[in-house]
Amino acid sequence: MHLWAAATLKVDTAITFYGSGLTSPRWPGMLNGVSAARVLKVPWLGIYGGRDAGTPPDDLLLLRETLTLNATPSTLIVYPDLGHGFALDPRVRRDTSAETKDAFEEVWSFLETYLR
C-alpha cells in the first residue's frame, strides 16, 4: 500500500515493510506494486522477507527490475531468511535479530536522507 501511495498520493516519501499485491492489486481499483513502481513519484524504501509467502521471490525480482527503470530514488531490501511480519513478532522485539536491527537502521537512514 505504501508503494501505491508513493506512486499516486501527495506524500514526501514512503516506506513499505513486507506488503503484498506486487503482481495483482490488493484491493479493487488500486495499482499492483509492480505497476506502482513504474510510476513512482517520491523516494521509496521497501523491506521484505525472502520467506514471505505474500511476496514470492519472482515477484520481488520483477519489482527490483521495474524499480531500475524509474529515475525516482528507491531501495528494495530483501532479508532472505525472514518471513512476513519479522519486525512485529514479540519474540523479535525482545531479542532483536541482526536483520531486524539492520532494517530499522535502513529506515532511519532513509528518513534522514529524504525528509530533511
GROMACS elastic network, one bead per residue, 0.5 to 0.9 nm:
[ bonds ]
;  ai    aj funct       b0    kb
    1     5     6  0.62121   500
    1     6     6  0.86938   500
    1    16     6  0.75621   500
    1    19     6  0.71209   500
    1    20     6  0.82080   500
    1    21     6  0.83834   500
    1    26     6  0.81075   500
    1    30     6  0.88078   500
    1    32     6  0.87631   500
    1    33     6  0.79345   500
    2     6     6  0.61390   500
    2     7     6  0.86149   500
    2    14     6  0.57234   500
    2    15     6  0.61218   500
    2    16     6  0.54696   500
    2    17     6  0.87412   500
    2    19     6  0.84323   500
    2    44     6  0.83760   500
    2    46     6  0.88552   500
    3     6     6  0.50741   500
    3     7     6  0.64419   500
    3     8     6  0.87836   500
    3    14     6  0.67625   500
    3    15     6  0.73443   500
    3    16     6  0.65895   500
    3    19     6  0.89348   500
    3    32     6  0.88197   500
    3    33     6  0.62439   500
    3    34     6  0.89456   500
    3    36     6  0.63847   500
    3    37     6  0.70888   500
    3    40     6  0.77342   500
    3    44     6  0.69875   500
    3    45     6  0.84637   500
    3    46     6  0.79187   500
    4     7     6  0.51723   500
    4     8     6  0.61088   500
    4     9     6  0.79080   500
    4    30     6  0.74995   500
    4    31     6  0.64160   500
    4    32     6  0.73649   500
    4    33     6  0.64987   500
    4    35     6  0.86571   500
    4    36     6  0.54294   500
    4    37     6  0.80317   500
    4    40     6  0.81413   500
    5     8     6  0.51899   500
    5     9     6  0.50038   500
    5    10     6  0.78374   500
    5    11     6  0.73407   500
    5    13     6  0.87834   500
    5    14     6  0.71710   500
    5    36     6  0.84637   500
    5    40     6  0.88079   500
    6     9     6  0.62109   500
    6    10     6  0.77841   500
    6    11     6  0.66602   500
    6    12     6  0.80227   500
    6    13     6  0.63606   500
    6    14     6  0.56505   500
    6    15     6  0.85842   500
    6    36     6  0.78316   500
    6    37     6  0.85902   500
    6    39     6  0.87548   500
    6    40     6  0.58428   500
    6    41     6  0.59534   500
    6    42     6  0.55365   500
    6    43     6  0.73380   500
    6    44     6  0.66818   500
    7    10     6  0.87060   500
    7    31     6  0.89198   500
    7    35     6  0.89929   500
    7    36     6  0.54165   500
    7    37     6  0.70329   500
    7    38     6  0.82679   500
    7    39     6  0.55727   500
    7    41     6  0.51390   500
    7    42     6  0.70907   500
    8    11     6  0.87259   500
    8    31     6  0.89780   500
    8    36     6  0.78668   500
    8    39     6  0.81240   500
    8    40     6  0.77122   500
    8    41     6  0.74996   500
    9    41     6  0.87138   500
   10    41     6  0.88941   500
   10    42     6  0.88223   500
   11    14     6  0.74127   500
   11    41     6  0.89865   500
   11    42     6  0.73420   500
   12    42     6  0.61787   500
   12    43     6  0.75565   500
   12   114     6  0.79297   500
   12   115     6  0.73318   500
   13    41     6  0.86834   500
   13    42     6  0.52464   500
   13    43     6  0.50397   500
   13    44     6  0.58883   500
   13    45     6  0.84506   500
   13   111     6  0.82848   500
   13   114     6  0.70656   500
   13   115     6  0.76257   500
   14    42     6  0.73871   500
   14    43     6  0.66083   500
   14    45     6  0.65326   500
   14    46     6  0.85407   500
   15    43     6  0.86166   500
   15    44     6  0.56613   500
   15    46     6  0.57924   500
   15    47     6  0.78310   500
   15   107     6  0.76727   500
   15   110     6  0.88169   500
   16    19     6  0.65885   500
   16    44     6  0.78217   500
   16    45     6  0.62303   500
   16    47     6  0.60223   500
   16    48     6  0.80842   500
   17    45     6  0.85407   500
   17    46     6  0.61440   500
   17    48     6  0.60650   500
   17    49     6  0.87970   500
   17    84     6  0.87689   500
   17    85     6  0.79479   500
   17    87     6  0.85881   500
   18    46     6  0.75496   500
   18    47     6  0.59578   500
   18    49     6  0.65744   500
   18    52     6  0.76691   500
   18    54     6  0.82217   500
   18    55     6  0.77347   500
   18    83     6  0.84499   500
   18    84     6  0.59525   500
   18    85     6  0.67079   500
   18    86     6  0.85617   500
   19    22     6  0.79886   500
   19    46     6  0.87269   500
   19    47     6  0.86815   500
   19    48     6  0.75105   500
   19    54     6  0.71868   500
   19    55     6  0.72373   500
   19    84     6  0.82057   500
   20    23     6  0.84475   500
   20    24     6  0.86509   500
   20    25     6  0.85019   500
   20    26     6  0.69874   500
   20    32     6  0.87263   500
   20    33     6  0.78243   500
   20    53     6  0.88737   500
   20    54     6  0.51282   500
   20    55     6  0.56331   500
   21    24     6  0.50452   500
   21    27     6  0.84568   500
   21    31     6  0.86974   500
   21    32     6  0.55086   500
   21    33     6  0.60052   500
   21    34     6  0.86331   500
   21    54     6  0.75347   500
   21    55     6  0.76599   500
   22    25     6  0.70822   500
   22    26     6  0.82560   500
   22    31     6  0.89490   500
   22    32     6  0.52614   500
   22    34     6  0.54960   500
   22    35     6  0.81851   500
   22    36     6  0.88871   500
   22    54     6  0.86213   500
   22    55     6  0.69394   500
   22    59     6  0.62611   500
   22    60     6  0.76393   500
   22    62     6  0.87612   500
   22    63     6  0.72658   500
   23    32     6  0.55391   500
   23    33     6  0.62853   500
   23    34     6  0.60210   500
   23    35     6  0.79018   500
   23    59     6  0.65648   500
   23    62     6  0.86899   500
   23    63     6  0.86349   500
   24    27     6  0.88363   500
   24    31     6  0.78955   500
   24    32     6  0.50738   500
   24    33     6  0.76634   500
   24    34     6  0.85826   500
   25    28     6  0.66230   500
   25    29     6  0.77292   500
   25    30     6  0.57668   500
   25    31     6  0.56183   500
   25    33     6  0.73474   500
   26    30     6  0.70841   500
   26    31     6  0.81996   500
   26    32     6  0.68533   500
   26    33     6  0.89500   500
   27    30     6  0.57334   500
   27    31     6  0.84604   500
   27    32     6  0.87536   500
   28    31     6  0.85022   500
   31    34     6  0.80437   500
   31    35     6  0.58993   500
   31    36     6  0.57914   500
   32    35     6  0.54184   500
   32    36     6  0.61587   500
   32    37     6  0.87201   500
   33    37     6  0.61250   500
   33    38     6  0.87945   500
   33    63     6  0.72944   500
   34    37     6  0.50317   500
   34    38     6  0.65789   500
   34    59     6  0.82727   500
   34    60     6  0.89800   500
   34    62     6  0.71618   500
   34    63     6  0.52673   500
   34    64     6  0.87629   500
   34    66     6  0.65999   500
   34    67     6  0.81434   500
   35    38     6  0.52374   500
   35    39     6  0.70017   500
   35    40     6  0.88375   500
   35    63     6  0.88251   500
   35    66     6  0.83880   500
   36    39     6  0.53934   500
   36    40     6  0.58985   500
   37    40     6  0.50188   500
   37    41     6  0.88357   500
   37    63     6  0.70757   500
   37    64     6  0.89036   500
   37    66     6  0.62788   500
   37    67     6  0.55744   500
   37    69     6  0.87143   500
   37    70     6  0.73258   500
   38    66     6  0.62275   500
   38    67     6  0.67143   500
   38    69     6  0.71355   500
   38    70     6  0.61019   500
   39    70     6  0.72228   500
   39    72     6  0.88246   500
   40    43     6  0.77802   500
   40    44     6  0.79908   500
   40    67     6  0.83439   500
   40    70     6  0.70578   500
   40    71     6  0.86249   500
   40    72     6  0.64277   500
   40    73     6  0.88238   500
   40    74     6  0.87055   500
   41    44     6  0.87729   500
   41    72     6  0.63006   500
   41    73     6  0.89313   500
   42    72     6  0.62669   500
   42    73     6  0.72426   500
   42    74     6  0.83891   500
   43    72     6  0.60480   500
   43    74     6  0.54572   500
   43    75     6  0.83460   500
   43   110     6  0.88683   500
   43   114     6  0.71492   500
   44    72     6  0.82039   500
   44    73     6  0.66415   500
   44    75     6  0.64451   500
   44    76     6  0.83812   500
   44   110     6  0.86551   500
   45    73     6  0.86772   500
   45    74     6  0.57157   500
   45    76     6  0.59760   500
   45    77     6  0.78416   500
   45   106     6  0.85916   500
   45   107     6  0.76591   500
   45   110     6  0.73204   500
   46    74     6  0.79321   500
   46    75     6  0.61788   500
   46    77     6  0.60746   500
   46    78     6  0.82100   500
   47    75     6  0.84341   500
   47    76     6  0.61494   500
   47    78     6  0.59653   500
   47    79     6  0.78202   500
   47   103     6  0.70513   500
   47   106     6  0.89682   500
   47   107     6  0.89349   500
   48    51     6  0.86901   500
   48    52     6  0.75218   500
   48    55     6  0.78074   500
   48    60     6  0.85670   500
   48    76     6  0.78497   500
   48    77     6  0.62577   500
   48    79     6  0.63208   500
   48    80     6  0.84915   500
   48    82     6  0.80156   500
   48    83     6  0.78913   500
   48    84     6  0.75040   500
   48    85     6  0.89793   500
   48    86     6  0.89923   500
   49    52     6  0.53361   500
   49    55     6  0.80462   500
   49    77     6  0.85042   500
   49    78     6  0.55100   500
   49    80     6  0.59531   500
   49    81     6  0.67796   500
   49    84     6  0.59458   500
   49    85     6  0.81779   500
   49    86     6  0.74183   500
   50    53     6  0.84700   500
   50    55     6  0.77073   500
   50    56     6  0.75372   500
   50    57     6  0.66462   500
   50    60     6  0.86100   500
   50    78     6  0.57982   500
   50    79     6  0.55041   500
   50    81     6  0.58730   500
   50    82     6  0.57752   500
   50    83     6  0.62928   500
   50    84     6  0.85381   500
   51    54     6  0.87590   500
   51    55     6  0.80367   500
   51    56     6  0.76780   500
   51    57     6  0.82204   500
   51    79     6  0.83526   500
   51    80     6  0.64668   500
   51    81     6  0.60861   500
   51    82     6  0.54690   500
   51    84     6  0.71889   500
   52    55     6  0.55499   500
   52    56     6  0.67829   500
   52    57     6  0.87452   500
   52    82     6  0.71408   500
   52    85     6  0.84316   500
   53    56     6  0.58132   500
   53    57     6  0.89715   500
   53    83     6  0.75808   500
   53    84     6  0.74385   500
   54    84     6  0.75975   500
   55    58     6  0.82246   500
   55    59     6  0.61865   500
   55    60     6  0.64539   500
   55    84     6  0.86834   500
   56    59     6  0.53190   500
   56    60     6  0.64299   500
   56    61     6  0.87816   500
   57    60     6  0.50616   500
   57    61     6  0.61305   500
   57    62     6  0.86256   500
   58    61     6  0.50324   500
   58    62     6  0.61959   500
   58    63     6  0.85845   500
   59    62     6  0.50798   500
   59    63     6  0.61344   500
   59    64     6  0.86117   500
   60    64     6  0.61165   500
   60    65     6  0.86049   500
   60    76     6  0.86962   500
   60    78     6  0.82893   500
   61    64     6  0.50576   500
   61    65     6  0.62074   500
   61    66     6  0.85732   500
   62    65     6  0.51189   500
   62    66     6  0.60882   500
   62    67     6  0.85980   500
   63    66     6  0.50745   500
   63    67     6  0.61186   500
   63    68     6  0.87970   500
   63    76     6  0.84821   500
   64    67     6  0.52199   500
   64    68     6  0.66029   500
   64    75     6  0.86403   500
   64    76     6  0.67090   500
   65    68     6  0.54066   500
   65    69     6  0.71022   500
   66    69     6  0.54027   500
   66    70     6  0.71767   500
   67    70     6  0.54518   500
   67    71     6  0.81591   500
   67    72     6  0.83429   500
   67    73     6  0.87165   500
   67    74     6  0.68829   500
   67    75     6  0.83411   500
   67    76     6  0.85152   500
   68    71     6  0.73530   500
   68    74     6  0.84199   500
   70    73     6  0.79994   500
   70    74     6  0.86192   500
   71    74     6  0.85022   500
   77   103     6  0.82825   500
   78    81     6  0.89102   500
   78    82     6  0.85326   500
   79    82     6  0.57155   500
   79    83     6  0.84298   500
   79    99     6  0.69196   500
   79   103     6  0.88128   500
   80    83     6  0.83070   500
   82    85     6  0.85811   500
   82    86     6  0.63010   500
   82    99     6  0.82773   500
   83    86     6  0.58947   500
   84    87     6  0.85600   500
   84    88     6  0.89712   500
   85    88     6  0.52334   500
   85    89     6  0.64961   500
   86    89     6  0.57449   500
   86    92     6  0.72031   500
   86   100     6  0.72432   500
   87    90     6  0.82815   500
   87    92     6  0.65171   500
   87    93     6  0.70120   500
   87    96     6  0.83021   500
   87    97     6  0.89225   500
   87   100     6  0.59074   500
   87   101     6  0.88691   500
   87   103     6  0.85243   500
   87   104     6  0.88306   500
   88    91     6  0.85741   500
   88    92     6  0.72141   500
   88    93     6  0.70909   500
   89    92     6  0.52309   500
   89    93     6  0.64734   500
   90    93     6  0.50539   500
   90    94     6  0.64597   500
   90    95     6  0.86930   500
   91    94     6  0.53834   500
   91    95     6  0.62049   500
   91    96     6  0.77276   500
   92    95     6  0.50819   500
   92    97     6  0.63350   500
   92   100     6  0.78505   500
   93    96     6  0.51719   500
   93    97     6  0.83844   500
   93   100     6  0.87632   500
   96    99     6  0.81683   500
   96   100     6  0.62417   500
   96   101     6  0.65053   500
   97   100     6  0.52235   500
   97   101     6  0.62804   500
   97   102     6  0.85554   500
   98   101     6  0.51034   500
   98   102     6  0.60591   500
   98   103     6  0.85876   500
   99   103     6  0.60888   500
   99   104     6  0.87288   500
  100   104     6  0.63567   500
  100   105     6  0.86007   500
  101   104     6  0.53432   500
  101   105     6  0.62386   500
  101   106     6  0.86921   500
  102   106     6  0.61630   500
  102   107     6  0.86672   500
  103   106     6  0.50648   500
  103   107     6  0.63428   500
  103   108     6  0.88810   500
  104   108     6  0.63089   500
  104   109     6  0.85698   500
  105   108     6  0.52234   500
  105   109     6  0.61334   500
  105   110     6  0.85018   500
  106   109     6  0.51160   500
  106   110     6  0.59882   500
  106   111     6  0.85566   500
  107   110     6  0.51107   500
  107   111     6  0.61565   500
  107   112     6  0.85698   500
  108   111     6  0.51378   500
  108   112     6  0.60756   500
  108   113     6  0.85469   500
  109   112     6  0.51210   500
  109   113     6  0.61711   500
  109   114     6  0.87276   500
  110   113     6  0.51308   500
  110   114     6  0.61746   500
  110   115     6  0.81718   500
  111   114     6  0.52979   500
  111   115     6  0.53548   500
  111   116     6  0.77475   500
  112   115     6  0.57381   500
  112   116     6  0.60010   500
  113   116     6  0.63899   500
